[in-house]
């Protein structure tokens, strides 16, 4: 049950009313002030102050000052007059309740109107801001369009100037061609005149010769014809002999002495090392070359005839077992046929031959290769 505050004081003028309400420990944070045209209430638990005004006031412009355990209200009257009493006389509980409800409804309507007004103002502000942004964007767009238009006009002018220069250059070229053509026509005309003059003089000279005697002219012409006709060819046959060549290059592009020496050494080596090979008896001389057998084995390998390729490599190795590529090719054939041990054996032989060759010819290169192999 709140404690009603009754020891308040009030003063008035024709336009204002001043009410002083003493409240112990009152603060702005805890005091709840409610004011309408005919009703004033202060709720400060456990204290309660309310008054039902005898005349309406301007609650929007009225003020309340809280401090020093006192609340001072400054209420502005709507009508200029002196009040006989502050509160409305003869107010019962039902009337008080009606006045409270009416004040609450008025406050709610006013708050609703204020909320709507704020919302409308906010919408107007947003609309204004949107219009301003649209105007700014429109100005920026117009500015960009103007810049584009200026650039386009500038580029168009430059293009037109370039076209004009090209047209003038073409006109100059055309005039130069026409002048050159006229000069050529003049030269042709002059040469034609000279030719006509020469032909005319030649005709006149021939006529003069004709008047001297036709018989002498016929004799001269017959002698000229006899001297210009060649004798007929005699019938015969031409025999052409072709020099046999072991090398694919032409004879004029080769070195004959070196090639003959190489062939002689190869023949001597085959005769010294392979006299007991029965497979060589059915082969031609060029087919007994290890290089030829290697190429034959490569072709058979390309056609996936691995067994025949191995036979060709075997025969080539029997002719010359110092070529590492023969062992590598035969290892590839064994690898295709899943003969892994033979493939490893041929690869090892090829590696030993190459290492020996490098040791004899390039010892430093072999040293570097061994360093890379063992990660040193």
C-alpha positions in Angstrom: 0.0 0.0 0.0 1.8 3.2 -1.1 2.0 6.2 1.1 0.1 9.2 -0.1 2.0 12.5 0.0 -0.2 15.3 1.1 2.3 17.9 2.5 2.9 19.6 -0.9 2.7 23.3 -1.6 1.6 25.2 -4.7 1.6 28.7 -6.1 0.1 30.1 -9.3 0.0 33.0 -11.7 -2.4 33.7 -14.5 -0.3 31.5 -16.8 1.5 29.0 -14.6 1.2 26.8 -11.6 4.2 25.8 -9.4 3.9 22.7 -7.3 6.6 21.5 -4.8 6.4 17.9 -3.6 8.8 16.8 -0.8 10.1 13.3 -1.3 12.9 11.9 0.8 15.7 10.3 -1.2 14.1 11.1 -4.6 16.2 10.7 -7.7 15.7 11.1 -11.4 16.4 7.4 -12.0 13.8 6.0 -9.6 10.9 8.6 -9.9 8.1 7.8 -12.3 6.3 11.0 -13.4 3.1 10.8 -15.4 1.3 14.0 -16.6 -1.7 14.7 -18.8 -4.0 17.7 -19.2 -6.0 17.0 -16.0 -3.9 14.5 -14.1 -0.5 14.5 -12.5 1.1 11.6 -10.7 4.5 10.8 -9.2 5.3 7.3 -8.2 8.4 6.9 -6.0 8.0 3.7 -4.0 6.8 3.6 -1.3 5.5 7.2 -1.9 2.8 8.2 -4.3 1.6 11.7 -5.2 -1.3 12.4 -7.5 -3.6 15.4 -8.1 -6.6 15.8 -10.3 -6.3 19.3 -11.8 -9.3 21.6 -11.9 -8.4 23.0 -15.3 -6.4 21.7 -18.3 -2.7 22.4 -18.7 -0.2 22.2 -21.5 1.4 18.9 -20.6 3.8 19.0 -23.5 5.5 22.2 -22.4 5.3 21.6 -18.7 8.5 20.8 -16.7 9.6 18.9 -13.6 12.8 19.5 -11.7 14.0 16.7 -9.3 16.6 17.3 -6.7 17.3 18.0 -3.0 14.6 15.5 -1.9 12.0 17.7 -3.7 10.2 17.6 -7.1 9.1 21.0 -8.4 6.6 21.1 -11.3 6.1 24.1 -13.5 2.7 23.7 -15.3 1.5 26.1 -18.0 -2.2 26.7 -18.1 -4.1 26.5 -21.4 -6.4 29.4 -20.4 -5.2 32.5 -18.7 -7.0 32.6 -15.3 -6.6 32.2 -11.6 -7.6 28.9 -10.2 -9.6 28.8 -6.9 -8.2 25.3 -6.0 -5.5 23.1 -7.4 -7.4 19.8 -7.4 -10.9 19.2 -8.8 -13.4 19.4 -5.9 -15.9 16.6 -5.2 -14.0 13.8 -6.9 -15.0 10.2 -5.8 -13.3 7.0 -6.5 -15.2 6.2 -9.7 -14.5 9.6 -11.1 -10.8 9.2 -10.2 -10.7 5.9 -12.0 -12.3 7.4 -15.1 -9.9 10.3 -15.1 -6.9 7.8 -14.7 -8.1 5.6 -17.5 -8.8 8.6 -19.7 -5.4 10.0 -19.0 -3.8 6.6 -19.8 -5.7 6.4 -23.1 -4.7 9.9 -24.0 -1.1 9.1 -23.1 -1.2 6.0 -25.2 -2.8 7.8 -28.2 -0.2 10.5 -27.8 2.6 8.0 -27.7 1.2 6.2 -30.7 1.0 9.5 -32.6 4.5 10.3 -31.5 5.7 6.8 -32.7 3.9 7.2 -36.0 5.3 10.7 -36.4 8.8 9.4 -35.7 8.2 6.5 -38.2 6.9 9.0 -40.7 9.8 11.3 -40.1 12.2 8.3 -40.4 10.6 7.4 -43.7 10.8 10.9 -44.9 14.5 11.0 -43.9 15.1 7.7 -45.6 13.2 8.9 -48.7 15.2 12.1 -48.6 18.5 10.3 -48.2 17.5 7.9 -51.0 16.6 10.8 -53.2 19.9 12.5 -52.4 21.8 9.3 -53.2 19.9 8.8 -56.4 20.6 12.4 -57.3 24.3 11.9 -56.5 24.4 8.7 -58.5 22.6 10.4 -61.4 25.1 13.2 -61.3 28.0 10.7 -61.3 26.4 8.7 -64.1 25.9 11.8 -66.1 29.4 12.8 -65.4 30.7 9.4 -66.6 28.5 9.6 -69.6 29.8 13.0 -70.4 33.4 11.8 -70.1 32.6 8.8 -72.3 30.9 11.1 -74.8 33.9 13.4 -74.8 36.3 10.4 -75.2 34.2 9.1 -78.0 34.1 12.4 -79.8 37.8 12.8 -79.3 38.4 9.2 -80.7 36.0 10.0 -83.6 37.9 13.1 -84.4 41.2 11.3 -84.3 39.8 8.5 -86.5 38.5 11.0 -89.0 41.8 12.9 -89.0 43.6 9.5 -89.6 41.2 8.6 -92.4 41.7 12.0 -94.0 45.5 11.5 -93.8 45.1 8.1 -95.4 42.8 9.5 -98.1 45.4 12.2 -98.9 48.1 9.6 -99.0 46.1 7.4 -101.3 45.3 10.4 -103.4 49.0 11.2 -103.6 49.8 7.6 -104.5 47.1 7.6 -107.2 48.4 10.8 -108.7 51.9 9.5 -108.6 50.7 6.3 -110.3 48.9 8.2 -113.0 51.9 10.4 -113.6 54.1 7.3 -113.8 51.6 5.6 -116.2 51.5 8.7 -118.4 55.3 8.7 -118.5 55.3 5.0 -119.4 52.7 5.7 -122.1 54.9 8.5 -123.5 57.9 6.3 -123.5 55.9 3.5 -125.2 54.7 6.0 -127.7 58.2 7.2 -128.4 59.5 3.7 -128.7 56.6 2.9 -131.1 57.5 5.9 -133.2 61.2 4.9 -133.2 60.2 1.3 -134.2 58.0 2.6 -137.0 60.8 4.8 -138.2 63.2 1.9 -138.2 60.7 -0.4 -139.9 60.1 2.2 -142.4 63.8 2.6 -143.1 64.2 -1.2 -143.2 61.3 -1.5 -145.7 62.8 1.2 -147.9 66.2 -0.5 -147.8 64.7 -3.8 -148.8 62.9 -2.2 -151.6 66.1 -0.7 -152.8 67.7 -4.1 -152.7 64.8 -5.5 -154.6 65.3 -3.0 -157.3 68.9 -4.1 -157.7 68.1 -7.6 -158.4 65.9 -10.4 -157.1 68.1 -13.2 -158.1 71.0 -12.2 -155.8 68.6 -11.9 -152.8 67.2 -15.4 -153.4 70.6 -16.9 -153.5 71.6 -15.2 -150.3 68.5 -16.5 -148.6 69.0 -20.0 -149.8 72.6 -20.0 -148.4 71.4 -18.7 -145.1 68.7 -21.5 -144.8 71.3 -24.2 -145.6 73.7 -22.9 -142.9 70.9 -22.7 -140.2 69.5 -26.2 -140.5 71.4 -28.8 -138.4 72.2 -32.3 -139.5 70.0 -35.2 -138.3 71.0 -37.3 -135.3 72.6 -40.7 -135.7 70.8 -43.7 -134.3 72.6 -45.4 -131.3 72.3 -46.6 -127.7 73.8 -45.1 -124.5 75.0 -47.5 -121.8 74.9 -46.4 -118.2 76.9 -48.1 -115.4 76.1 -47.6 -111.7 78.7 -47.9 -109.0 77.6 -50.2 -106.2 77.4 -48.3 -102.9 77.3 -49.8 -99.4 76.6 -46.5 -97.7 73.3 -44.7 -98.2 74.9 -41.3 -99.0 75.7 -40.3 -102.6 79.2 -40.7 -103.8 79.7 -37.0 -104.2 78.7 -36.4 -100.6 80.9 -39.1 -99.0 84.5 -39.6 -98.2 85.6 -42.5 -100.3 89.0 -43.2 -98.7 87.6 -43.4 -95.1 84.6 -45.5 -96.3 86.7 -48.0 -98.1 89.1 -48.3 -95.1 86.1 -48.9 -92.8 84.6 -51.6 -95.1 88.0 -53.3 -95.4 88.4 -53.4 -91.6 84.9 -54.7 -91.1 85.4 -57.5 -93.6 88.7 -58.5 -92.0 87.1 -58.5 -88.6 84.2 -60.6 -89.7 86.6 -63.0 -91.5 88.8 -63.3 -88.4 86.1 -63.6 -85.7 83.1 -65.2 -87.5 84.4 -67.8 -89.9 82.6 -70.6 -88.0 79.1 -69.0 -87.9 76.8 -71.1 -90.2 74.1 -68.5 -90.2 76.2 -66.1 -92.2 76.5 -68.4 -95.2 73.0 -67.5 -96.5 73.3 -63.7 -96.0 74.4 -61.1 -98.4 77.6 -59.1 -97.8 75.7 -56.0 -96.5 73.4 -58.2 -94.3 76.5 -59.4 -92.4 76.9 -55.9 -90.9 75.9 -55.6 -87.2 74.3 -52.2 -87.8 72.1 -53.7 -90.5 71.1 -56.5 -88.1 70.4 -54.0 -85.4 68.1 -52.0 -87.6 66.4 -55.3 -88.7 65.8 -56.2 -85.0 64.4 -52.7 -84.3 61.9 -53.1 -87.1 60.9 -56.6 -85.8 60.5 -55.1 -82.3 58.2 -52.4 -83.6 56.0 -55.1 -85.1 56.0 -56.9 -81.7 57.8 -59.9 -83.2 60.1 -60.1 -80.2 61.5 -63.6 -80.8 62.7 -62.7 -84.3 64.1 -59.5 -83.0 66.1 -61.4 -80.3 67.5 -63.7 -83.1 68.6 -60.6 -85.1 70.3 -59.1 -82.0 72.0 -62.4 -81.1 73.5 -62.6 -84.6 74.6 -59.0 -84.4 76.2 -59.6 -81.0 78.1 -62.6 -82.4 79.4 -60.4 -85.1 80.4 -57.5 -82.8 80.0 -57.9 -79.0 81.3 -54.4 -78.2 78.1 -52.5 -79.1 76.1 -51.7 -75.9 72.9 -50.8 -77.7 72.5 -54.4 -79.0 72.4 -55.7 -75.4 70.0 -52.9 -74.4 67.6 -53.7 -77.3 67.8 -57.4 -76.5 67.0 -56.6 -72.9 63.9 -54.7 -74.0 62.7 -57.8 -76.0 63.3 -60.1 -72.9 61.4 -57.6 -70.8 58.4 -57.8 -73.2 58.6 -61.6 -73.0 58.8 -61.5 -69.2 62.3 -63.0 -69.2 63.4 -60.8 -66.3 66.7 -62.5 -65.5 67.9 -62.3 -69.1 66.8 -58.6 -69.3 68.9 -57.9 -66.2 71.9 -59.7 -67.5 71.8 -57.9 -70.9 71.4 -54.5 -69.1 74.4 -55.3 -66.9 76.5 -56.2 -69.9 75.6 -53.0 -71.7 76.4 -51.0 -68.5 79.9 -52.6 -68.2 80.7 -51.9 -71.9 79.7 -48.3 -71.6 81.6 -47.9 -68.3 84.7 -49.4 -70.0 84.3 -47.1 -73.0 84.0 -44.1 -70.7 87.0 -45.2 -68.7 89.1 -45.5 -71.9 87.9 -42.3 -73.6 86.4 -40.0 -70.9 87.7 -40.9 -67.4 86.5 -37.6 -65.9 82.9 -38.1 -67.2 83.0 -41.6 -65.7 84.1 -40.2 -62.4 81.2 -37.7 -62.4 78.7 -40.4 -63.4 79.8 -42.6 -60.5 79.5 -39.7 -58.1 75.9 -39.2 -59.2 75.1 -42.9 -59.1 76.3 -43.3 -55.5 75.0 -39.9 -54.3 78.4 -38.5 -53.4 
